[in-house]
């Protein structure tokens, strides 16, 4: 009986082992079968009739990972452009490349796909060799999946010319092998909606087909191939321009032999086809609208892949979003010092998303565009009031061809003018989302961005009690905290903000001065060594384990630096900065520079010695003020930090060798990025701020 029992157990165990390895071995096979079944089901709506053209749009996960929000925006508006012109399209991803073989696609558009794995590129080559047509646009193919520049041999696969613009090599892409002069009824000048144009330098014989407004070529014919030389096509900036919009129509008509109708530039109005909430493309819109009802593309799958790399998932995200709704919202008042009444009148259009109220009007909806009315209300001292923290206002400057030239957009609860400065009341989370990405690169680790979010929120909360400005808590300039509007937000800045909702740093239950800087050079500074006050939690921290040259921030380009200034240049600079900062006249010519260091290895005292005839003159400055003597504009010093290791004097110049970028007090951002790959935000903050606690504001 015991033998039978043991044999049964062994048999069951063996069966489980077999099933386990069977599932592992055949997982991808069954996964692909399941995916293709549901995917092909969605394609039934696209079965071709005789006169129907179908465009494939490639969705690049690798580009989505590096440029998620921006890439989704371009992807969204490409789909919208095709839908507005009643063009059928299907979306092709890394998981469905077989559609290039099995489905009759007339044209594949690869738009803004900057990072592409080599296997994808080779698949495109196979498709092209099978009489397929590909339209590469907006910097596609430039990088591999590791964000490294592709070898020029990649472009030779597609017979793509290398074209040099302003000494920066870009690669712009072939649109057709056949040529016909379809610009005979087209304007002689085609204007880009960007604020700049490019100068063309070609190594090939070429025929110019169309020009930009400054007479630089825009469309050229090279060896019977047609190349368009815009930086953007099928992107929101060009999509908003009626001439570029019509050029996109011409492209498709040329390649697909269609007869799509162009729009009348004279009557064009971007907001007849794009709503403000679409143009703003907020994270709220992405998560609540763009992720839903996606024709044959499950963005949840790609978002989950992205979140998994951040050690999160969709469930974490949705649970956190719901949890925040049950908690108290805090608001902060920000002065947008770049926008006064004159600047408001500079904008052509104002768009309001969601349900809003003006002082004399109620229920102004999302399609409301009346710049004069908005400006008049603000000028008369009335407020624009939003019923939701997620509503957005957009200020848009158009170029003379009605294309978007400049956008400033922001979330808001209230908006008004005071002291001729535009002031907004904004939800703290929305504010932090923007500040984080304005102060720290999106490429940094999520834990570092969380630490940055908490530091920025702490600084902001402290300003609620102690205003930095008379009429508002903070301004949008870097000396408060850089705030550039919601247009710059990314997924990571959004995640960093909501996953640290209402968290601040305290010392003895009081919010700290959460100072931070770019690069410490291996050693952060005591507060008293840079400024005047000794603060217990802002102490010098060794930011390395064994060797200062192997510090956590060594990946910064300014980890170590060398600046050379010739004596004539120094004399010119000092003749302005010494009277400005020291209220003394600068005499003679530079003779020597002497520094004394403090415990943090920063400059404690700097003495400039000049010589005129037989007389010597001394000019002394202390601590962080010292590097501002070496400034051409009295604001930005030529030396990245006051962590100057040595100064070498030669016959005709001074060579400064040093470390780091910024004042060096508090959190080192590049160091935080390194630590964020190994530890959480709490460890990072307690490493740089001594004796502190991280608490949730009630």
C-alpha positions in Angstrom: 0.0 0.0 0.0 2.8 2.4 0.9 4.5 1.6 -2.4 1.3 2.4 -4.3 0.9 5.6 -2.4 4.5 6.7 -3.2 4.1 5.7 -6.8 0.9 7.8 -7.0 2.7 10.8 -5.5 5.6 10.4 -7.8 3.3 10.1 -10.8 1.4 13.2 -9.8 4.6 15.1 -9.2 6.0 14.0 -12.6 2.8 15.1 -14.3 3.0 18.5 -12.6 6.6 18.9 -13.7 5.7 17.9 -17.2 2.8 20.4 -17.3 5.0 23.2 -15.9 7.7 22.8 -18.6 5.0 22.2 -21.3 3.4 25.6 -20.4 6.8 27.3 -20.3 7.8 25.8 -23.7 4.5 26.5 -25.4 3.6 29.8 -23.7 4.7 32.1 -26.5 3.1 29.8 -29.0 -0.3 29.9 -27.3 0.0 33.6 -26.5 0.6 34.4 -30.1 -2.3 32.2 -31.3 -4.6 34.0 -28.8 -3.3 37.4 -29.7 -3.6 36.8 -33.5 -7.1 35.4 -33.1 -8.4 38.5 -31.4 -6.2 40.8 -33.5 -7.5 39.3 -36.8 -11.1 39.6 -35.5 -10.6 43.3 -35.2 -9.3 43.4 -38.8 -12.6 42.2 -40.2 -13.8 45.8 -40.5 -10.8 46.5 -42.8 -11.4 43.9 -45.5 -10.5 45.6 -48.7 -12.9 46.5 -51.5 -11.7 47.5 -54.9 -11.4 51.2 -54.3 -10.3 51.1 -50.6 -6.7 52.0 -49.6 -5.4 50.8 -46.3 -2.5 52.4 -44.4 -0.5 50.6 -41.7 0.7 52.7 -38.8 3.6 51.2 -36.9 3.5 51.6 -33.1 7.1 51.4 -31.6 7.2 50.2 -28.0 10.9 51.2 -27.7 10.1 54.8 -28.7 7.0 54.8 -26.5 9.2 53.8 -23.6 11.7 56.6 -24.1 9.3 59.4 -25.2 6.0 58.0 -24.0 3.7 61.0 -23.7 5.1 62.8 -26.7 5.1 59.7 -28.8 1.4 59.0 -27.9 0.5 62.5 -28.8 2.1 62.2 -32.3 0.5 58.8 -32.7 -2.9 60.1 -31.7 -2.9 63.0 -34.2 -1.7 60.8 -37.1 -4.7 58.6 -36.5 -6.9 61.6 -36.3 -5.6 63.0 -39.5 -6.3 59.7 -41.3 -9.7 59.4 -39.7 -10.7 63.0 -40.8 -9.9 62.1 -44.4 -11.8 58.8 -44.2 -8.6 56.7 -44.7 -8.8 53.2 -43.3 -5.8 52.2 -41.2 -4.6 49.4 -39.1 -2.0 49.6 -36.3 1.0 47.3 -36.5 3.1 46.6 -33.5 6.1 44.4 -32.7 3.6 41.6 -31.9 1.8 41.8 -35.2 4.5 42.3 -37.9 3.2 39.3 -39.7 0.4 41.6 -41.0 3.0 43.0 -43.4 3.1 39.6 -45.0 -0.5 38.5 -44.7 -2.5 41.7 -45.1 -2.7 43.9 -48.2 -1.4 47.2 -46.9 -0.8 50.0 -49.4 1.5 52.1 -47.3 3.2 51.7 -44.0 3.8 55.0 -42.0 6.6 54.9 -39.5 6.2 58.2 -37.7 8.6 59.5 -35.0 9.8 56.0 -34.3 13.3 57.0 -33.1 14.3 53.8 -31.4 13.9 50.7 -33.5 15.5 47.2 -32.9 17.4 45.8 -35.9 15.0 42.9 -36.4 12.2 45.4 -36.9 14.3 47.4 -39.4 15.1 44.3 -41.4 11.4 43.3 -41.4 10.7 46.7 -42.9 13.3 46.0 -45.5 11.7 42.7 -46.4 8.3 44.4 -46.8 9.8 47.1 -49.0 11.5 44.5 -51.2 8.1 42.8 -51.6 6.8 46.0 -53.4 5.7 47.6 -50.2 5.8 51.3 -49.6 7.1 52.9 -46.5 6.9 56.5 -45.3 9.5 57.2 -42.6 8.8 60.6 -40.9 10.2 62.8 -38.2 13.5 61.3 -37.1 12.4 57.7 -37.5 15.3 55.2 -37.8 17.8 57.6 -36.1 18.5 55.4 -33.0 18.6 51.7 -32.1 16.7 50.4 -29.1 19.5 51.4 -26.8 19.1 55.1 -27.9 22.4 54.9 -29.8 22.8 56.5 -33.2 22.3 54.0 -36.0 25.2 53.2 -38.4 24.9 54.8 -41.8 24.7 51.3 -43.4 21.1 51.1 -42.0 20.1 54.0 -44.2 21.7 52.5 -47.2 19.2 49.6 -46.9 16.5 52.1 -47.8 18.5 54.2 -50.3 18.2 57.1 -47.8 20.3 60.2 -48.4 22.3 61.7 -45.5 21.5 65.4 -45.4 23.3 67.9 -43.1 21.3 70.7 -41.4 23.2 73.4 -39.5 26.1 71.0 -38.8 23.8 68.5 -37.1 23.3 65.3 -39.1 19.7 64.4 -39.6 18.3 61.7 -41.9 15.2 62.5 -43.9 13.4 60.0 -45.9 12.3 59.0 -49.4 8.6 59.2 -50.2 8.3 57.9 -53.7 10.3 56.5 -56.7 8.1 58.2 -59.2 8.0 61.9 -59.7 5.3 64.2 -61.0 5.0 67.9 -60.6 2.0 68.1 -58.3 2.9 71.5 -56.9 1.8 73.5 -59.9 -1.2 74.8 -58.0 0.6 74.9 -54.7 1.9 78.1 -53.0 5.5 79.0 -53.9 6.3 79.4 -50.2 5.5 76.6 -47.9 5.8 77.6 -44.3 6.7 75.4 -41.4 4.8 76.0 -38.2 8.0 75.7 -36.2 9.8 78.8 -35.0 12.9 78.0 -37.0 13.9 76.6 -40.4 16.9 74.7 -41.6 19.7 75.3 -44.0 20.2 72.7 -46.6 23.6 71.2 -47.5 23.5 68.3 -49.9 26.2 66.1 -51.3 24.0 65.1 -54.3 22.7 66.8 -57.4 19.2 67.9 -56.7 16.2 69.8 -58.1 14.3 72.0 -55.7 10.6 71.6 -55.9 9.4 73.8 -53.0 10.8 76.4 -50.6 10.4 77.6 -47.0 9.7 81.2 -46.2 13.4 82.0 -46.0 14.0 80.5 -49.4 15.7 77.3 -48.1 14.6 74.1 -49.9 11.7 72.2 -48.4 11.1 69.5 -51.1 13.8 68.2 -53.3 14.2 65.6 -56.1 17.4 63.5 -55.8 18.1 60.7 -58.4 14.4 60.4 -59.2 13.5 60.2 -55.5 11.5 62.8 -53.8 12.6 63.9 -50.3 10.8 66.3 -47.9 13.0 68.2 -45.6 10.7 69.3 -42.8 11.7 68.4 -39.3 8.0 67.6 -38.6 5.3 66.1 -40.8 2.2 64.4 -39.5 2.9 66.0 -36.1 0.7 68.3 -34.2 2.8 71.4 -35.0 2.6 70.8 -38.8 -0.9 69.3 -38.6 -2.1 72.6 -37.2 -0.7 74.5 -40.2 -3.1 74.5 -43.2 -0.2 74.4 -45.8 1.5 71.5 -44.1 -1.8 69.8 -43.6 -2.3 70.1 -47.4 1.2 68.9 -48.0 0.3 65.8 -46.0 -2.7 65.3 -48.3 -0.4 65.7 -51.3 2.0 63.1 -50.0 -0.8 60.5 -49.6 -2.3 61.5 -53.0 1.0 61.1 -54.6 2.0 57.8 -53.0 -1.5 56.1 -53.0 -2.9 57.8 -56.2 -5.8 59.1 -54.2 -7.9 62.2 -54.7 -8.2 63.5 -51.2 -9.5 67.1 -50.9 -7.3 69.8 -49.5 -8.5 72.5 -47.1 -8.9 76.2 -47.7 -6.1 78.0 -45.8 -8.1 81.2 -45.7 -11.0 79.6 -43.7 -8.8 77.2 -41.7 -9.3 77.1 -37.9 -7.5 74.5 -35.9 -10.2 74.3 -33.3 -12.8 73.3 -35.8 -11.1 69.9 -35.9 -9.1 69.8 -32.7 -10.6 70.4 -29.2 -8.5 72.1 -26.5 -8.4 69.0 -24.4 -6.9 67.0 -27.3 -4.3 69.7 -28.0 -3.4 69.8 -24.3 -3.1 66.0 -24.3 -3.0 65.8 -20.5 -2.2 62.7 -18.6 -5.8 62.6 -17.4 -6.9 62.5 -21.1 -4.4 59.8 -21.9 -5.4 57.5 -19.0 -9.1 58.1 -19.2 -9.7 58.5 -22.9 -6.8 57.6 -25.1 -6.4 54.2 -23.4 -10.0 53.3 -24.2 -11.7 52.5 -27.5 -8.4 52.0 -29.3 -9.0 50.4 -32.6 -6.9 47.2 -32.8 -4.3 48.5 -30.3 -4.4 47.7 -26.6 -2.4 50.5 -25.1 -3.0 49.0 -21.7 -0.6 46.2 -22.7 2.1 48.7 -23.6 1.4 50.8 -20.6 1.7 47.7 -18.4 5.0 46.8 -20.0 6.2 50.4 -19.3 5.0 50.2 -15.7 6.6 46.8 -15.2 10.0 48.4 -15.9 9.2 50.8 -13.1 8.2 47.9 -10.8 4.5 48.8 -11.0 1.4 47.7 -12.9 -2.0 49.0 -14.1 -3.6 47.8 -10.8 -1.1 49.9 -8.7 -1.8 52.9 -10.9 -5.6 52.7 -10.8 -5.6 52.0 -7.0 -3.4 55.0 -6.4 -5.6 57.2 -8.6 -8.7 56.1 -6.7 -7.0 56.5 -3.3 -6.0 60.1 -4.1 -9.6 61.0 -4.9 -10.5 60.2 -1.3 -7.7 62.5 0.1 -7.5 66.2 0.6 -6.3 68.3 -2.3 -4.0 71.2 -1.6 -3.6 74.2 -3.9 -0.8 76.7 -4.5 -0.7 80.1 -6.1 1.9 80.5 -8.9 2.8 83.8 -10.6 3.6 83.2 -14.3 6.1 86.1 -14.6 6.6 85.5 -18.3 3.0 86.3 -19.1 1.6 89.8 -18.4 -1.3 91.6 -20.1 0.9 92.5 -23.2 2.0 88.9 -23.5 -1.6 87.7 -23.3 -2.5 90.0 -26.2 0.4 88.4 -28.1 -1.4 85.1 -28.3 -4.0 84.5 -31.0 -6.1 81.9 -29.4 -7.2 80.8 -25.9 -8.7 77.4 -25.4 -10.5 76.2 -22.3 -11.0 72.5 -21.5 -13.9 71.2 -19.4 -16.6 73.2 -17.7 -15.4 76.7 -16.7 -16.8 80.1 -15.6 -15.8 83.6 -16.4 -16.7 86.5 -14.2 -19.7 87.6 -16.3 -20.5 84.3 -18.0 -21.4 80.8 -16.8 -20.9 77.4 -18.2 -18.1 78.1 -20.7 -17.5 74.7 -22.3 -14.4 73.0 -23.8 -15.0 74.3 -27.3 -14.9 77.9 -26.1 -12.4 80.0 -28.0 -12.6 83.7 -27.7 -9.3 85.4 -26.9 -10.6 88.9 -26.6 -13.4 87.9 -24.2 -10.9 86.0 -22.0 -8.4 88.9 -22.0 -11.1 91.5 -21.3 -12.3 89.4 -18.3 -8.8 89.2 -16.9 -8.1 92.8 -17.6 -11.2 93.8 -15.7 -10.1 91.9 -12.7 -12.4 88.9 -13.1 -11.4 85.3 -12.7 -11.6 82.3 -14.8 -12.8 79.5 -12.5 -12.6 75.8 -13.2 -14.9 73.2 -11.8 -12.1 70.5 -12.0 -8.4 70.5 -11.1 -7.8 68.6 -14.3 -9.1 71.4 -16.6 -6.5 73.1 -18.7 -6.2 76.5 -20.4 -4.1 76.9 -23.5 -2.6 80.1 -24.9 -1.6 79.7 -28.5 0.5 81.9 -30.8 0.0 81.2 -34.5 2.4 82.1 -37.3 1.2 84.1 -40.3 0.0 80.9 -42.0 -2.2 80.0 -39.0 0.1 77.2 -37.8 1.0 76.7 -34.1 4.1 78.6 -33.3 4.0 78.6 -29.5 1.8 77.0 -26.8 1.6 77.6 -23.1 -0.9 75.4 -21.3 -1.5 74.7 -17.6 -4.0 73.0 -15.3 -5.8 75.5 -13.1 -8.5 76.0 -10.5 -8.5 79.8 -10.8 -6.8 82.2 -13.2 -6.5 86.0 -12.8 -4.3 89.0 -13.3 -2.7 90.9 -10.4 0.0 93.5 -10.6 0.0 92.8 -14.4 1.2 89.2 -13.9 -0.9 86.2 -14.8 -1.6 84.2 -11.6 -3.0 80.7 -11.4 -4.3 78.6 -8.5 -3.2 75.1 -9.2 -3.6 71.7 -7.6 -0.4 70.6 -5.8 -0.1 67.3 -7.7 -0.5 69.0 -11.1 2.1 71.6 -10.1 4.6 68.9 -8.9 4.1 66.9 -12.1 5.5 69.8 -14.1 8.2 70.9 -11.6 9.7 67.4 -11.4 10.3 67.2 -15.1 11.4 70.8 -15.3 14.1 70.1 -12.7 15.1 66.5 -13.4 15.4 64.6 -16.7 12.7 62.0 -17.5 15.5 59.5 -18.2 16.4 59.3 -14.5 15.1 56.5 -12.3 11.6 56.6 -11.0 12.8 56.5 -7.4 15.0 59.6 -8.1 12.0 61.4 -9.6 9.9 60.5 -6.6 12.6 61.9 -4.3 12.6 65.1 -6.5 8.8 65.2 -6.3 8.9 65.1 -2.5 11.7 67.7 -2.3 9.8 70.0 -4.7 6.5 69.5 -2.8 8.3 70.3 0.5 9.6 73.5 -0.9 6.1 74.4 -2.2 4.4 73.6 1.1 6.8 75.8 3.0 5.9 78.6 0.6 2.2 78.2 1.6 3.1 79.6 5.0 6.0 81.9 3.9 5.2 83.4 0.5 8.2 84.0 -1.7 6.3 86.8 -3.5 3.8 89.4 -2.4 0.9 88.3 -4.5 1.6 84.6 -4.9 3.4 81.7 -3.2 6.0 81.0 -5.9 6.8 82.2 -9.4 7.6 80.0 -12.4 11.3 80.9 -12.5 14.2 78.5 -11.5 15.0 80.6 -8.4 11.7 79.5 -7.0 11.1 76.3 -8.9 11.0 75.9 -12.7 7.4 75.6 -13.9 6.9 75.4 -17.7 3.2 74.3 -17.9 1.7 70.9 -18.4 2.9 70.5 -22.0 6.2 69.2 -20.6 4.8 66.5 -18.3 5.7 62.9 -18.9 4.4 59.6 -17.5 7.3 59.4 -15.1 6.6 62.9 -13.7 3.0 61.9 -13.3 3.9 58.7 -11.6 6.4 60.4 -9.3 3.8 62.9 -8.3 0.8 60.6 -7.6 2.9 57.9 -5.9 4.2 60.4 -3.4 0.9 62.2 -3.0 1.1 64.8 -0.1 4.4 63.5 1.1 6.9 66.1 2.4 10.2 66.1 4.3 10.2 67.3 7.9 12.8 68.0 10.6 11.3 68.0 14.1 7.9 68.2 12.5 8.7 71.3 10.5 9.0 71.2 6.6 12.7 71.5 5.7 14.4 73.8 3.1 14.7 70.9 0.6 17.6 72.3 -1.4 19.0 70.3 -4.3 21.5 70.7 -7.1 22.6 68.9 -10.3 26.0 67.4 -9.4 27.9 67.4 -6.2 31.2 66.1 -7.6 31.4 63.4 -4.9 30.9 65.6 -1.8 27.9 67.7 -0.9 28.4 70.9 1.0 27.5 72.1 4.5 24.9 74.9 4.3 27.2 77.3 6.2 30.0 76.6 3.7 27.9 78.0 0.8 25.4 80.3 2.5 25.6 81.9 5.9 23.4 79.7 8.1 24.2 76.3 9.6 21.2 74.0 9.2 21.3 70.7 11.0 19.9 68.6 8.2 22.0 70.2 5.4 25.4 68.7 6.3 28.2 67.6 4.0 27.7 64.0 2.7 30.3 61.8 1.2 28.6 60.7 -2.0 30.8 57.7 -2.8 31.9 54.4 -1.2 35.6 54.0 -1.9 36.9 56.7 -4.2 35.6 60.2 -4.9 36.4 59.7 -8.6 33.9 56.8 -8.5 31.1 58.9 -6.9 27.4 58.3 -7.5 27.2 61.3 -9.7 30.1 60.4 -12.0 27.7 60.0 -15.0 27.1 63.8 -15.0 29.0 65.6 -17.8 30.0 68.2 -15.2 31.2 65.7 -12.6 34.7 67.0 -13.3 35.4 70.0 -15.4 38.1 72.4 -16.7 37.4 76.0 -17.8 40.0 78.1 -19.5 39.7 81.9 -19.5 42.3 84.1 -21.2 43.5 87.2 -19.3 41.9 89.7 -21.7 38.6 88.0 -21.4 38.9 88.0 -17.6 39.8 91.7 -17.5 36.7 92.4 -19.6 34.4 90.4 -17.3 35.9 91.6 -14.0 35.7 95.2 -15.1 31.9 94.7 -15.1 31.3 92.2 -12.3 33.5 93.8 -9.6 31.7 97.2 -9.7 28.3 95.4 -9.9 28.9 92.9 -7.0 31.5 94.7 -4.9 30.8 98.3 -5.6 34.5 98.8 -6.4 36.3 100.0 -9.5 38.4 97.4 -11.2 41.9 98.7 -11.7 44.6 97.4 -14.1 44.9 93.9 -15.4 44.5 90.5 -13.7 47.6 89.3 -11.9 46.6 86.4 -9.7 43.6 84.6 -8.2 43.9 83.1 -4.7 41.4 80.8 -3.1 40.9 79.4 0.4 38.7 76.3 0.9 36.3 75.3 3.6 35.4 71.9 5.1 33.3 71.0 2.1 36.2 71.7 -0.2 34.3 74.7 -1.7 35.7 78.2 -2.0 35.5 80.0 1.4 37.4 83.1 0.2 38.4 84.2 -3.2 40.8 87.1 -3.8 41.4 88.7 -7.2 44.7 90.5 -7.5 45.2 93.0 -10.3 48.2 95.1 -11.2 48.4 98.6 -12.6 51.9 99.9 -13.0 53.7 99.2 -9.8 50.4 99.1 -7.8 48.5 96.0 -6.8 44.7 95.9 -6.0 42.8 93.2 -4.1 39.1 92.3 -4.5 37.7 89.7 -2.0 34.5 87.8 -2.2 33.2 84.9 -0.1 31.6 81.4 -0.5 29.1 80.9 -3.3 29.2 84.5 -4.3 32.7 84.1 -5.6 31.9 82.4 -8.9 29.5 85.1 -9.9 32.6 87.4 -10.4 33.2 85.2 -13.5 29.9 85.9 -15.2 29.2 87.7 -18.5 25.6 88.6 -17.7 25.8 88.9 -13.9 23.4 85.9 -13.6 25.0 82.8 -15.0 28.6 82.1 -13.8 31.1 80.6 -16.3 32.3 78.2 -13.6 29.7 75.4 -13.0 30.3 75.4 -9.2 32.4 76.7 -6.4 34.0 73.3 -5.9 37.2 74.5 -7.5 40.1 72.1 -6.9 42.9 74.2 -8.3 43.6 77.3 -10.5 46.6 77.1 -12.9 48.1 80.4 -14.0 49.9 80.5 -17.3 51.3 83.4 -19.3 48.1 84.4 -21.0 45.3 82.5 -19.2 43.9 81.0 -16.0 42.8 77.3 -16.0 40.1 76.4 -13.4 39.7 72.7 -12.6 36.8 71.6 -10.4 33.9 69.4 -9.8 30.1 69.4 -9.8 27.3 71.7 -11.0 25.3 73.9 -8.7 25.6 75.1 -5.1 26.2 71.6 -3.8 23.9 71.8 -0.8 21.3 69.1 -0.1 20.3 66.4 -2.7 22.6 65.7 -5.6 20.3 64.9 -8.5 22.7 62.8 -10.5 23.7 61.0 -7.3 20.0 60.4 -6.6 19.6 58.8 -10.0 22.3 56.3 -9.3 20.9 55.5 -5.9 17.4 55.2 -7.4 18.5 52.2 -9.3 19.3 50.4 -6.1 17.2 52.0 -3.3 13.8 53.7 -2.8 13.1 57.4 -2.5 13.1 57.3 1.3 16.7 56.0 1.4 17.8 58.7 -1.1 16.2 61.6 0.9 17.6 60.4 4.2 21.0 60.0 2.7 21.2 63.6 1.6 19.1 65.3 4.4 20.3 64.1 7.8 17.9 63.3 10.7 14.7 64.0 8.6 11.4 62.2 8.4 9.0 61.8 5.4 5.4 62.5 6.4 2.1 62.8 4.7 0.5 66.2 5.0 -2.9 65.8 6.7 
